[in-house]
Amino acid sequence: MKLSDMRREYAMDALKRSDLADNPVDQFNLWLEQAIKAELTDPTAMTVATVDEHGQPFQRIVLLKNVDDDGFVFYTNLGSRKAQHLECNQKISLHFPWHPMERQVHITGHVEKLTAVENMKYFTSRPKESQLAAWASKQSSRISARSVLEGKYMELKAKFAEGKIPVPTFWGGYRVKVDTIEFWQGGEHRLHDRFVYSKQDTSTTDWDISRLAP
């Protein structure tokens, strides 16, 4: 079958204005809870898009670690490619592709770095293996072979066999401060339902909600 011939109908659900919460974070948490209950694979996985100094966009999958009215939180190596991009351009885009439920959520905004206390609180809650991996990987750097990475991991495992593993100075989190959140529900005949929350005035907690053409 040719790629151009591949298509399917979207008919699982519909989304009406009356279905939506006034606050987009409440709406997101509802959908996320439903995705978790539906046992979707990695429901907290999101595509994170950044732009380098030449205007070239990059995307990668990152796990959401917290969400509240202050924003969406994720963690990374602060020397990684995404972190370097965010040093020059704090604008960011997130995308949750919940395909089995025929849903997507798209977020635009800008990032703020988390505090050292916030970083430490999350880092110490991670499994020891994940803590070691954060130390072992100089994310986005070129390596000659996987054995180099595995060797570094084993070296660190022996070094920190006793006692706590300190938080790396090159590791931390970002909070995405939201400008817009779009909720997409697949519809029959490609007449999808799309609603976008936007805030024209950052001094208010009120959100404008608009329906978008599919």
N, C-alpha and C positions, 0 to 999 in steps of 0.2 A: 504493500500500500504506500502511495506517495504521501509525504508529509502534508501536502496541501489538501489531501482527502481526509485527514484525520480530524474528527470533530465529534462532539457529543452534546446532548441537551442538558441544560441545567434546570432541574425542576424539583429540588429537594425542599426549598423553602422560599419565602418572600420576606421583604423587609419594608415596613411602612413607617412613616414619620411617627405615628402613635406608639410604635414599638420601642422607640429610642429613649434612653435616659437623658436627663438634662445635662448631666456631666459625662463627657466622653470616657473618662477613666472608669466610671461605674459601668458604662456600656462595654468597655474593653474587658473589664474583670468578669462580667457576665459571660461574654463570648469565650474568654480564656477558660473559665470554669467548665463551660459546656464542652470545650475541646478536650480538656483533661478527662472529664467523665466519659467522653466518647472514645477514650484511650487512643487518641491520635499519637503517632510517633513524634516525639520531641515537640510538644505543643508550645514550649517556650523558645523554640529556635526562631530566630529572626534574621533576615538579611539586613546587614548594616552597610549603607552606602556613604562613601566619602569622596572628596575630590582633591587631587594633588595640586601642586603649584602651577602646573601647566594646563589645568582645567580637565584633566583626564579622570573620569569617574572610576571607582573601584568598588566591588561588592564582596562580602564574605558573610558566612553564617556565624552568629554569636548567640549565646544563650542569655535571655532576659533573667535578671536575678532579683529585681524588685520593681514594683510599680505602685505609685500613689499619686496624690494630687501634685506633688513636687516634680514628678517626672518618671522616666523609664531608666533603669540602672543596668549597666553591664560593666564587666571588668576585662582588663587586657594588659599585656606588656606595654609599658609606656614608651618603649623604643620601637614598637611595631610600626608597620606601614600606616595603619589606620590612625595611630596616635600621632605620627609625624604629620599626617594630613590635617588632623584636628588642631594641631599647634598653629597652623597657618590659616585654617578655615574652620571655624567652629560649627558651621552648618552641617546637618546630618539628616539622613533619611532612614527609617526603619520599615520593614515589610514582614508581616506574618502571613505565610501562605498556607492556610488551613484547607487544602484542596478537598479532602474527603467530606468536608461539610459545605463545600462550595462557597467558602468565605475567604476574604482577605481583609487585612487591616493595614493601612499605609499611614505613616507618621512623618511629619517634617518638623524640624526644630533646630536647636543649637545645644551644644554640650557645655557642661561645667564639670570640672574635676571634683571628685569626692575628697573629703578631708582625710587626713592620716588616721583619725579615729575610726571613720567609716570603713576605710580599707582594712585596718587591722581587725575589726570586728568580723568582717566577712572572711578574710584570709584564714583566721584561726578556726573558723567553722568548717573549713574545707577538709576533705580527707587528706591524710598525710601524703598520699601518692600525688594528689593534685598540687599540694604545696611544693613538693619536690620538683614536679614538672615545671612549675612557674620559675623556679630557680634554674633549671637545666636548659630551658629553651630561650635563646635570644631570638625572639619571634621575628619572622620575615627576613632574617639574615641567611646568607648562603652557607650551606654545609656540604662537605664532600661526600658523606655517606650517613645513613641512619645509625650506623654503629658508633659514630662520634656522639650523637645525641644520647644513645643508650649508655655509652660509657660515662658520659657526664652525669647522667641520672644515677647510675650505680655509685659513682664517686660521692655524690651528694647524699645518697642514702646511707652510706657508711659514715660520712661526716656527721650527719644529724641523727645517728642511730639512737642517741640518748638525748633527752631534753626536747624543748620546743624549737620549731623552725621559725626564724624571724621573718618578718614581712620584707620582701625584696624592695629596695628603694626604687627599682625600675618597674614596679608593678602597681596597678591601682585601678580605680573605677571612674566611670563617667555617668553623669545624670543628664539625660536628654530632656531639655525644657521644651515643651510642646508648643508649636505654632498651629498645626492642623492635624486632625485625625480623620481619616476616611474609612468608612465601613462599607464593604462590598459584599453583596449577596447575589449569587448567580441566579439568573432568571431564564424562563423559557424564551426561545427564539432570539437569544442574545439581548433580551430586554432586561438587563441586570439592574438591580437596585443599588444605588450608590448615594451615600449621605456623607457630607464632610462637615466637621465641627471646626470652626475657626474663631480666633479671638482678635478683634480689631484693636482693642485697648488692653494693654498688659496690666493696667491698674485695676481691672475688674475681674470678677470670677465668672462672669456670664459668658456663654458661648453662643455664637450664631450657628444655626444648623441649616444647611442647604442641600437640596436634592440635586444630584448631577446626572446629566444624560449619560447613558452607558456607552 
